[in-house]
C-alpha cells in the first residue's frame, strides 16, 4: 500500500487534507486556459491587421509573433498544470507567476493597441 | 519487515512559538540580481509569499479563482479588440472622433486586466486565511464603462451627422 506513498494522487492527498473530490473542476480550468490561449492568438491577428492598416508593418509583425508565442505558452501552461494537478498533488495549487505574465502581456497589448489606434 | 507508514503532508507551517515566521531572505538576495534574473526572482518570491500564508484551501476554490481571473482577462482582451475594431471601422466625417470611442475601450481593457490580477491575489489570500471574499468593483466599472462608451458613441454619431 505505501510502496507508492510518494506517488499518491491529488485525490488521495486532498482526502487526507479534508477536501472533497475536485470532480471536473480541473478540466474546466484547463479548458479556460485553452480559451485564453485562443483569445490571445485571435487578438494577435487583430492587432497585426490594424497595424498593417496604419502602415506600421514592423510593429504588426513583431506583435503577431510575440502574441503567437504567448498563446503557445498559455496553452502549454494549461496542459502542464492539468497534468501536475492530477498526479503529483503538489501544494500549493495556485500559479501567480503565470497569471502575472498573462496580465503583463495583456497590458502591453493594450499599449500597442492605443499606439496603432492613434496612428490609423 | 513492514512498510513505513503513510507520510501525511503537514502543509505550510503556521507561524507559532515553535515555528516563528521565516525571515524573507529570498527578497534580499533578489536585490543583488540584475536584469531578467531579478525580475524572475521577483515573480517567484510573490509565489512563495502567498504559499506561506494560511493553509491550502480546497483545490476547487483555487481552480474557480483561477478561472475567474482568466475570464476577466479574456473580457479585457475583448474590450481591447473592440477598441481596435472601432478605430478601423467607424467612419465619422471628423476623422479624430473615432478615437473618443476606441481609446476608452482599450484603456478600460488594460485597467481591468491589471485589476483582475489584484482581485485574484486578494481572493487567494482570503481563501487561504479562511476569510470572506471581498466584493470587487470590477463589474461596476465594466458596466459603467460600457454604458458611458455606448451613450457617447450614440451622441457622437448624431452630432457627426448633424454637422455634415
Interface residues (C-beta under 8 A of the other chain):
Chain A: X1 X2 X3 X5 X6 X10 X13 X14 X16 X17 X19 X20 X22 X23 X25 X26 X28 X29 X32 X33 X35 X36 X39 X40 X42 X43 X46 X47 X49 X50 X53 X85 X91 X92 X93 X94 X95 X96 X97 X99 X100 X101 X102 X103 X106 X107 X109 X110 X111 X113 X114 X116 X117 X118 X120
Chain B: X3 X4 X5 X6 X7 X8 X9 X11 X12 X43 X44 X46 X47 X50 X51 X56 X58 X59 X60 X62 X63 X64 X65 X66 X67 X69 X70 X71 X73 X74 X76 X77 X78 X80 X81 X83 X84 X85 X87 X88 X99 X102 X103 X106 X107 X109 X110 X113 X114 X116 X117 X120 X121 X124
